């Protein structure tokens, strides 16, 4: 009798162990996967049609990769990022003479007076010596920014880090599913109200972009990761702070014919705004996203960037396949 009872108890313990969520690697969260509605009818045409997607379980970094963590990677591998590479007219046809043989990163500079919001060159400026070590130009450094997300990293840089870390970039579908945190159809990753109770839920732009940034939320640039409440999956900064690279190529009409299960993105890319440049997807918005410009902090918002391009507001986080 005792032997039979013991067997039942052991069987129950084994079943419970099999049913338990796998323990995530350090700094990651287990995302169970499931079915969700991807896209939105409230945004740009490339967010449509809203369609049902099924995803396998996966692990995801709780936060964007920080400067401190990226520095560990660079020290271990001696890796040189895109922004730290010397520019030559041989590699970049039409390169301006003042950039020949130099290193350059793209930094935000507020324009004086109103500008056409279609002219991104009004606030994005090539700055000699700007890179992940010097995020706001050569006079800046990482002192006090160790826990800020790394920026000035291209898609190629992010992929190199993932290879070193034994991880990968999330697919666009994984990134949106994780950002929603279990809130079906919500406008934001925390719900439908932008400032619930007057509280800032993400690091975004306050004021009229790009001329006026009041910094009402305490930050006029990036914030340390985890400065705002996590979403329903325990993930931080899935909206705002920095745009994050995804694995997928960008196609504006991909949703019309994408696979229903674990979509990995198209095999090619096309951006009608720049037809000759293939682009990868970024998600999540950044500290530069405002109500009058981009609203990239919405979980369905899609952005596209050339994989060899870096910005002062773009970083990444990793995922890993779950058993």
Protein Blocks (a to p, Z undefined) as FASTA:
>chain_A
ZZmmmmmmmmmmmmmmmmpccdddehiacdebiaddedjfkbcfklpccddddddddddd
fbdcdfklmmmmmmmnopacfklpccdfklmghiafklgopacdddddddedjddfklmm
lmpccdehiafklmnojkbcfehplmpccehiafklmmmmmmmnopacddfklmmmmmnn
opghiabfnbjbfbgghiafbdcdedjdfkbcghlnopabdcdehkaccdfkopahkggh
iacddfbdcdfklmmmpcfbhpebjfbdcdfklmmbccdddehiaakbcfkgojlmpmkb
ccdddfkbccfkbccddddddZZ
